[in-house]
């Protein structure tokens, strides 16, 4: 999730004829929308005079088109609604989705990419043949490495793919690895993060024993298939500082706290994921206290120990 500041045009889905120009900023403080005019058209009295005072307001969805042409959907906004044109408004959004306009806060697919997932999985390479031979091929198709169903309503897949950029004199390709979750019933984005992404992030924290950073979250809706038109989610998150791209050697080092990697797991991926979500549902407080210090880089060492010890105590009490 890269920070940015840009300009664009914005409107309410139910009032598409009223388009307002403004600026959108996404940084460590969150998502901020500054508008030159009110989103809502001012209401005039019978004598034609517009009057009133600012009112604290909420908007579930705001649509927009950024200067570079990207469509964007802002979700769960709050701010002060102004009573007259020419008055600036400022809105704070909990979430932004780039790449398309969604009708509401309901998503049925997610792919989450973590910084340590690629070196942990070590998927097969994308080069077919000798890189320095006269010809070789690159595997560009998305690959499904493993899959498991969690009940009748949710499926988790381990997937890998390729993304890149090109110019007249160069081509740059990067392999990526992500965890995909598909549900039968669409969920609000907050539930997607809490019930789909967070358990997977906690599991990776337990596997490698280090803080894990979310690099990208892609969403799909019944109207926007994730495979054809991915929507990228932006939101304010407390995360470890950005670092050099982790490598497999970081997990194999003698001093690494990593417990295991994908290839060395004694359980198949499907069994491992299924049992983890079962434990997560049974012992949510245990997992929260165990992994909590890894989400708080500012925590003192003695508090880190206390959180781990309290996790063990909670597990012991729960199993009595």
C-alpha positions as a Markdown table, in Angstrom:
| # | Residue | x | y | z |
|---|---|---|---|---|
| 1 | Unk | 0.0 | 0.0 | 0.0 |
| 2 | Unk | 1.8 | 3.1 | -1.3 |
| 3 | Unk | 1.0 | 6.5 | 0.0 |
| 4 | Unk | -0.1 | 9.2 | -2.4 |
| 5 | Unk | -1.6 | 12.7 | -2.8 |
| 6 | Unk | -3.6 | 13.5 | -5.9 |
| 7 | Unk | -6.6 | 15.4 | -7.3 |
| 8 | Unk | -9.8 | 14.2 | -8.8 |
| 9 | Unk | -13.6 | 14.5 | -9.2 |
| 10 | Unk | -16.0 | 13.0 | -6.6 |
| 11 | Unk | -19.7 | 12.4 | -6.2 |
| 12 | Unk | -22.3 | 10.5 | -4.3 |
| 13 | Unk | -23.6 | 7.4 | -6.1 |
| 14 | Unk | -27.2 | 8.5 | -5.6 |
| 15 | Unk | -26.4 | 12.0 | -6.8 |
| 16 | Unk | -24.2 | 11.4 | -9.9 |
| 17 | Unk | -25.0 | 14.7 | -11.5 |
| 18 | Unk | -23.4 | 16.7 | -8.8 |
| 19 | Unk | -19.6 | 16.3 | -9.3 |
| 20 | Unk | -17.2 | 18.1 | -6.9 |
| 21 | Unk | -13.5 | 18.7 | -7.4 |
| 22 | Unk | -11.1 | 18.0 | -4.6 |
| 23 | Unk | -7.9 | 16.4 | -3.4 |
| 24 | Unk | -7.3 | 12.9 | -1.9 |
| 25 | Unk | -4.5 | 12.1 | 0.4 |
| 26 | Unk | -3.5 | 8.7 | 1.7 |
| 27 | Unk | -0.7 | 8.7 | 4.3 |
| 28 | Unk | 0.2 | 7.3 | 7.7 |
| 29 | Unk | -2.7 | 9.4 | 9.2 |
| 30 | Unk | -5.3 | 7.7 | 7.0 |
| 31 | Unk | -7.4 | 8.7 | 4.0 |
| 32 | Unk | -8.5 | 12.4 | 3.7 |
| 33 | Unk | -10.7 | 14.0 | 1.1 |
| 34 | Unk | -10.7 | 17.8 | 0.8 |
| 35 | Unk | -13.5 | 19.2 | -1.5 |
| 36 | Unk | -13.9 | 22.7 | -2.9 |
| 37 | Unk | -17.7 | 22.5 | -2.6 |
| 38 | Unk | -20.2 | 20.4 | -0.6 |
| 39 | Unk | -20.9 | 16.8 | -1.7 |
| 40 | Unk | -24.6 | 17.4 | -1.1 |
| 41 | Unk | -26.4 | 20.2 | -3.0 |
| 42 | Unk | -27.4 | 23.0 | -0.6 |
| 43 | Unk | -31.1 | 23.2 | 0.2 |
| 44 | Unk | -32.7 | 26.6 | -0.5 |
| 45 | Unk | -35.7 | 28.0 | 1.4 |
| 46 | Unk | -38.9 | 29.0 | -0.2 |
| 47 | Unk | -37.5 | 32.6 | -0.7 |
| 48 | Unk | -34.5 | 31.1 | -2.6 |
| 49 | Unk | -32.0 | 31.9 | 0.2 |
| 50 | Unk | -29.5 | 29.2 | 1.2 |
| 51 | Unk | -28.9 | 29.1 | 4.9 |
| 52 | Unk | -27.9 | 26.8 | 7.7 |
| 53 | Unk | -24.9 | 25.7 | 9.6 |
| 54 | Unk | -22.3 | 22.9 | 9.2 |
| 55 | Unk | -23.5 | 19.5 | 10.3 |
| 56 | Unk | -21.6 | 16.4 | 11.3 |
| 57 | Unk | -22.4 | 13.8 | 8.7 |
| 58 | Unk | -21.6 | 10.2 | 7.6 |
| 59 | Unk | -21.5 | 8.8 | 4.1 |
| 60 | Unk | -21.4 | 5.1 | 3.4 |
| 61 | Unk | -20.0 | 5.4 | -0.2 |
| 62 | Unk | -18.4 | 8.2 | -2.3 |
| 63 | Unk | -17.3 | 7.6 | -5.9 |
| 64 | Unk | -14.5 | 9.4 | -7.7 |
| 65 | Unk | -12.2 | 9.6 | -10.7 |
| 66 | Unk | -8.6 | 10.5 | -10.0 |
| 67 | Unk | -6.4 | 12.7 | -12.2 |
| 68 | Unk | -4.6 | 9.7 | -13.7 |
| 69 | Unk | -8.0 | 8.1 | -14.8 |
| 70 | Unk | -8.3 | 5.6 | -12.0 |
| 71 | Unk | -11.7 | 5.0 | -10.5 |
| 72 | Unk | -11.9 | 5.0 | -6.7 |
| 73 | Unk | -14.5 | 4.1 | -4.1 |
| 74 | Unk | -14.3 | 5.6 | -0.7 |
| 75 | Unk | -16.1 | 3.8 | 2.1 |
| 76 | Unk | -17.3 | 4.8 | 5.6 |
| 77 | Unk | -16.7 | 8.5 | 5.5 |
| 78 | Unk | -17.3 | 11.1 | 8.2 |
| 79 | Unk | -17.0 | 14.8 | 8.1 |
| 80 | Unk | -18.8 | 18.2 | 8.3 |
| 81 | Unk | -21.5 | 18.8 | 5.7 |
| 82 | Unk | -21.5 | 22.5 | 4.6 |
| 83 | Unk | -24.7 | 24.4 | 3.9 |
| 84 | Unk | -23.7 | 26.4 | 0.8 |
| 85 | Unk | -21.6 | 26.2 | -2.4 |
| 86 | Unk | -18.1 | 27.7 | -2.2 |
| 87 | Unk | -17.5 | 26.2 | 1.3 |
| 88 | Unk | -14.8 | 23.6 | 1.6 |
| 89 | Unk | -15.5 | 20.2 | 3.1 |
| 90 | Unk | -13.1 | 17.7 | 4.6 |
| 91 | Unk | -14.0 | 14.0 | 4.9 |
| 92 | Unk | -12.1 | 11.1 | 6.5 |
| 93 | Unk | -12.6 | 7.7 | 5.0 |
| 94 | Unk | -11.9 | 4.4 | 6.7 |
| 95 | Unk | -11.2 | 2.6 | 3.4 |
| 96 | Unk | -10.6 | 3.3 | -0.2 |
| 97 | Unk | -10.8 | 0.9 | -3.1 |
| 98 | Unk | -9.0 | 1.8 | -6.3 |
| 99 | Unk | -9.6 | 0.2 | -9.7 |
| 100 | Unk | -13.4 | 0.4 | -9.9 |
| 101 | Unk | -16.7 | 1.8 | -8.5 |
| 102 | Unk | -18.5 | -0.5 | -6.1 |
| 103 | Unk | -22.1 | -0.1 | -5.2 |
| 104 | Unk | -21.5 | -0.7 | -1.5 |
| 105 | Unk | -19.4 | -2.2 | 1.2 |
| 106 | Unk | -19.7 | -5.9 | 0.2 |
| 107 | Unk | -16.9 | -8.2 | -1.0 |
| 108 | Unk | -16.8 | -11.9 | -1.8 |
| 109 | Unk | -13.1 | -12.4 | -2.7 |
| 110 | Unk | -9.8 | -11.3 | -1.3 |
| 111 | Unk | -6.1 | -11.9 | -2.1 |
| 112 | Unk | -3.7 | -10.7 | 0.6 |
| 113 | Unk | 0.0 | -10.4 | -0.1 |
| 114 | Unk | 2.5 | -10.4 | 2.9 |
| 115 | Unk | 6.1 | -9.5 | 2.7 |
| 116 | Unk | 7.3 | -12.8 | 4.2 |
| 117 | Unk | 4.9 | -15.1 | 2.3 |
| 118 | Unk | 7.1 | -15.5 | -0.9 |
| 119 | Unk | 10.3 | -16.6 | 0.9 |
| 120 | Unk | 8.2 | -18.8 | 3.2 |
| 121 | Unk | 6.5 | -20.6 | 0.4 |
| 122 | Unk | 9.3 | -20.5 | -2.3 |
| 123 | Unk | 7.0 | -21.2 | -5.2 |
| 124 | Unk | 8.4 | -22.7 | -8.5 |
| 125 | Unk | 10.3 | -20.2 | -10.6 |
| 126 | Unk | 8.7 | -18.5 | -13.6 |
| 127 | Unk | 11.6 | -19.1 | -16.1 |
| 128 | Unk | 11.2 | -22.1 | -18.3 |
| 129 | Unk | 14.5 | -23.0 | -19.9 |
| 130 | Unk | 18.0 | -21.3 | -19.7 |
| 131 | Unk | 17.9 | -17.6 | -19.1 |
| 132 | Unk | 21.0 | -17.1 | -21.1 |
| 133 | Unk | 20.0 | -19.3 | -24.0 |
| 134 | Unk | 18.8 | -17.8 | -27.4 |
| 135 | Unk | 15.2 | -18.4 | -26.2 |
| 136 | Unk | 13.3 | -19.1 | -23.0 |
| 137 | Unk | 9.7 | -18.8 | -21.8 |
| 138 | Unk | 8.2 | -17.1 | -18.8 |
| 139 | Unk | 5.2 | -18.6 | -17.0 |
| 140 | Unk | 2.7 | -15.8 | -16.8 |
| 141 | Unk | -0.4 | -17.7 | -15.6 |
| 142 | Unk | -1.6 | -17.5 | -12.1 |
| 143 | Unk | -0.8 | -20.8 | -10.3 |
| 144 | Unk | -2.9 | -22.4 | -7.6 |
| 145 | Unk | -0.4 | -24.1 | -5.3 |
| 146 | Unk | -2.9 | -25.4 | -2.7 |
| 147 | Unk | -6.5 | -25.1 | -1.8 |
| 148 | Unk | -8.8 | -26.0 | 1.1 |
| 149 | Unk | -12.5 | -25.5 | 1.9 |
| 150 | Unk | -13.4 | -24.2 | 5.4 |
| 151 | Unk | -16.9 | -25.5 | 5.7 |
| 152 | Unk | -19.4 | -24.9 | 2.9 |
| 153 | Unk | -19.1 | -21.1 | 2.7 |
| 154 | Unk | -15.4 | -20.3 | 2.5 |
| 155 | Unk | -12.4 | -21.4 | 0.5 |
| 156 | Unk | -8.7 | -20.6 | 1.1 |
| 157 | Unk | -6.1 | -20.9 | -1.7 |
| 158 | Unk | -2.4 | -20.4 | -1.9 |
| 159 | Unk | -1.7 | -18.7 | -5.2 |
| 160 | Unk | 1.3 | -17.3 | -7.2 |
| 161 | Unk | 1.4 | -15.1 | -10.2 |
| 162 | Unk | 3.5 | -12.6 | -12.2 |
| 163 | Unk | 3.1 | -8.8 | -12.5 |
| 164 | Unk | 5.4 | -6.3 | -14.3 |
| 165 | Unk | 5.9 | -3.3 | -16.4 |
| 166 | Unk | 7.4 | -2.7 | -19.9 |
| 167 | Unk | 9.0 | 0.0 | -22.0 |
| 168 | Unk | 10.3 | 0.1 | -25.5 |
| 169 | Unk | 13.7 | -1.2 | -24.4 |
| 170 | Unk | 13.0 | -3.2 | -21.2 |
| 171 | Unk | 10.6 | -5.6 | -19.5 |
| 172 | Unk | 10.5 | -6.1 | -15.8 |
| 173 | Unk | 8.6 | -9.0 | -14.2 |
| 174 | Unk | 8.1 | -9.9 | -10.5 |
| 175 | Unk | 6.7 | -13.0 | -9.1 |
| 176 | Unk | 4.2 | -12.7 | -6.3 |
| 177 | Unk | 2.6 | -15.1 | -3.8 |
| 178 | Unk | -0.7 | -14.5 | -2.0 |
| 179 | Unk | -3.4 | -16.1 | 0.0 |
| 180 | Unk | -6.9 | -16.0 | -1.6 |
| 181 | Unk | -10.1 | -16.3 | 0.3 |
| 182 | Unk | -13.5 | -16.7 | -1.4 |
| 183 | Unk | -16.8 | -16.6 | 0.4 |
| 184 | Unk | -20.3 | -17.4 | -0.8 |
| 185 | Unk | -21.8 | -14.4 | 1.0 |
| 186 | Unk | -20.3 | -10.9 | 0.5 |
| 187 | Unk | -18.9 | -9.3 | 3.6 |
| 188 | Unk | -18.1 | -5.7 | 4.6 |
| 189 | Unk | -14.5 | -4.8 | 4.2 |
| 190 | Unk | -13.9 | -4.7 | 8.0 |
| 191 | Unk | -15.1 | -8.3 | 8.4 |
| 192 | Unk | -13.0 | -9.3 | 5.4 |
| 193 | Unk | -9.9 | -7.9 | 7.2 |
| 194 | Unk | -10.8 | -9.3 | 10.7 |
| 195 | Unk | -12.2 | -12.7 | 9.7 |
| 196 | Unk | -10.1 | -13.5 | 6.5 |
| 197 | Unk | -6.9 | -11.5 | 6.4 |
| 198 | Unk | -6.0 | -11.2 | 10.1 |
| 199 | Unk | -6.1 | -14.9 | 10.9 |
| 200 | Unk | -3.8 | -15.6 | 8.0 |
| 201 | Unk | -1.4 | -12.8 | 9.1 |
| 202 | Unk | -1.3 | -14.2 | 12.6 |
| 203 | Unk | -0.6 | -17.7 | 11.3 |
| 204 | Unk | 2.4 | -16.4 | 9.3 |
| 205 | Unk | 3.6 | -14.5 | 12.4 |
| 206 | Unk | 3.6 | -17.8 | 14.3 |
| 207 | Unk | 5.3 | -19.7 | 11.5 |
| 208 | Unk | 8.3 | -17.2 | 11.2 |
| 209 | Unk | 8.4 | -15.6 | 14.6 |
| 210 | Unk | 8.7 | -12.1 | 13.2 |
| 211 | Unk | 6.5 | -9.1 | 12.4 |
| 212 | Unk | 4.7 | -9.5 | 9.1 |
| 213 | Unk | 3.7 | -6.6 | 6.9 |
| 214 | Unk | 0.7 | -6.4 | 4.6 |
| 215 | Unk | 2.0 | -5.4 | 1.1 |
| 216 | Unk | -1.3 | -5.5 | -0.8 |
| 217 | Unk | -5.0 | -6.4 | -0.4 |
| 218 | Unk | -7.0 | -7.1 | -3.6 |
| 219 | Unk | -10.8 | -7.5 | -3.4 |
| 220 | Unk | -13.5 | -8.8 | -5.6 |
| 221 | Unk | -17.2 | -8.4 | -5.6 |
| 222 | Unk | -20.0 | -10.3 | -7.4 |
| 223 | Unk | -19.9 | -7.5 | -10.0 |
| 224 | Unk | -16.0 | -7.3 | -10.2 |
| 225 | Unk | -14.3 | -10.6 | -10.6 |
| 226 | Unk | -11.0 | -10.4 | -8.8 |
| 227 | Unk | -9.2 | -12.3 | -11.6 |
| 228 | Unk | -10.2 | -9.9 | -14.3 |
| 229 | Unk | -10.7 | -6.6 | -12.5 |
| 230 | Unk | -8.9 | -6.5 | -9.1 |
| 231 | Unk | -9.8 | -3.8 | -6.7 |
| 232 | Unk | -6.9 | -2.7 | -4.4 |
| 233 | Unk | -7.8 | -1.8 | -0.8 |
| 234 | Unk | -6.2 | 1.1 | 1.0 |
| 235 | Unk | -6.6 | 1.7 | 4.7 |
| 236 | Unk | -4.8 | 3.0 | 7.8 |
| 237 | Unk | -2.8 | 0.2 | 9.4 |
| 238 | Unk | -0.3 | -0.1 | 12.2 |
| 239 | Unk | 2.5 | -2.0 | 10.6 |
| 240 | Unk | 6.3 | -2.6 | 11.0 |
| 241 | Unk | 8.4 | -0.1 | 9.0 |
| 242 | Unk | 9.0 | -0.9 | 5.3 |
| 243 | Unk | 12.1 | -2.9 | 4.9 |
| 244 | Unk | 14.2 | -4.6 | 2.2 |
| 245 | Unk | 12.4 | -7.4 | 0.4 |
| 246 | Unk | 12.8 | -10.5 | 2.6 |
| 247 | Unk | 14.6 | -13.4 | 1.2 |
| 248 | Unk | 14.5 | -17.1 | 1.9 |
| 249 | Unk | 17.9 | -16.9 | 3.5 |
| 250 | Unk | 16.3 | -14.6 | 6.2 |
| 251 | Unk | 14.3 | -17.6 | 7.3 |
| 252 | Unk | 17.0 | -20.2 | 7.0 |
| 253 | Unk | 19.6 | -18.3 | 9.1 |
| 254 | Unk | 20.8 | -20.0 | 12.2 |
| 255 | Unk | 19.5 | -17.1 | 14.3 |
| 256 | Unk | 16.1 | -16.9 | 12.7 |
| 257 | Unk | 13.1 | -17.7 | 15.0 |
| 258 | Unk | 11.3 | -19.4 | 12.1 |
| 259 | Unk | 9.5 | -22.6 | 13.1 |
| 260 | Unk | 9.1 | -24.1 | 9.7 |
| 261 | Unk | 8.6 | -23.3 | 6.0 |
| 262 | Unk | 5.9 | -24.4 | 3.5 |
| 263 | Unk | 8.0 | -27.3 | 2.2 |
| 264 | Unk | 8.9 | -28.6 | 5.7 |
| 265 | Unk | 5.4 | -28.5 | 7.1 |
| 266 | Unk | 4.4 | -31.9 | 8.6 |
| 267 | Unk | 0.8 | -31.2 | 7.6 |
| 268 | Unk | -0.6 | -30.5 | 4.1 |
| 269 | Unk | -1.6 | -26.9 | 3.5 |
| 270 | Unk | -5.3 | -27.7 | 3.5 |
| 271 | Unk | -5.1 | -29.5 | 6.9 |
| 272 | Unk | -2.9 | -26.8 | 8.4 |
| 273 | Unk | -5.1 | -23.9 | 7.4 |
| 274 | Unk | -8.3 | -25.8 | 8.5 |
| 275 | Unk | -6.9 | -26.6 | 11.9 |
| 276 | Unk | -5.6 | -23.1 | 12.4 |
| 277 | Unk | -8.9 | -21.4 | 11.7 |
| 278 | Unk | -10.5 | -23.9 | 14.1 |
| 279 | Unk | -8.0 | -23.0 | 16.8 |
| 280 | Unk | -8.5 | -19.3 | 16.0 |
| 281 | Unk | -12.3 | -19.6 | 16.5 |
| 282 | Unk | -11.8 | -21.5 | 19.8 |
| 283 | Unk | -9.0 | -19.4 | 21.4 |
| 284 | Unk | -9.2 | -15.9 | 19.9 |
| 285 | Unk | -7.7 | -14.3 | 23.1 |
| 286 | Unk | -4.8 | -16.7 | 23.2 |
| 287 | Unk | -3.8 | -15.8 | 19.6 |
| 288 | Unk | -4.3 | -12.1 | 20.1 |
| 289 | Unk | -2.0 | -12.0 | 23.1 |
| 290 | Unk | 0.6 | -14.2 | 21.5 |
| 291 | Unk | 0.8 | -12.2 | 18.3 |
| 292 | Unk | 0.0 | -8.8 | 19.7 |
| 293 | Unk | 3.6 | -7.7 | 20.3 |
| 294 | Unk | 4.5 | -8.3 | 16.7 |
| 295 | Unk | 2.0 | -5.6 | 15.7 |
| 296 | Unk | 3.3 | -3.1 | 18.1 |
| 297 | Unk | 7.0 | -2.4 | 17.3 |
| 298 | Unk | 7.1 | 0.2 | 20.0 |
| 299 | Unk | 6.4 | -2.3 | 22.8 |
| 300 | Unk | 8.9 | -2.7 | 25.7 |
| 301 | Unk | 10.6 | -6.1 | 26.1 |
| 302 | Unk | 9.0 | -6.7 | 29.5 |
| 303 | Unk | 5.6 | -6.1 | 28.1 |
| 304 | Unk | 6.3 | -8.5 | 25.2 |
| 305 | Unk | 7.1 | -11.2 | 27.7 |
| 306 | Unk | 4.0 | -10.4 | 29.8 |
| 307 | Unk | 1.8 | -10.7 | 26.7 |
| 308 | Unk | 3.3 | -14.1 | 25.7 |
| 309 | Unk | 3.0 | -15.4 | 29.3 |
| 310 | Unk | -0.7 | -14.2 | 29.5 |
| 311 | Unk | -1.3 | -16.0 | 26.2 |
| 312 | Unk | 0.0 | -19.3 | 27.7 |
| 313 | Unk | -2.2 | -18.7 | 30.9 |
| 314 | Unk | -5.3 | -18.1 | 28.7 |
| 315 | Unk | -4.7 | -21.3 | 26.8 |
| 316 | Unk | -4.3 | -23.3 | 30.0 |
| 317 | Unk | -7.5 | -21.9 | 31.4 |
| 318 | Unk | -9.4 | -22.5 | 28.2 |
| 319 | Unk | -8.3 | -26.2 | 28.1 |
| 320 | Unk | -9.4 | -27.0 | 31.7 |
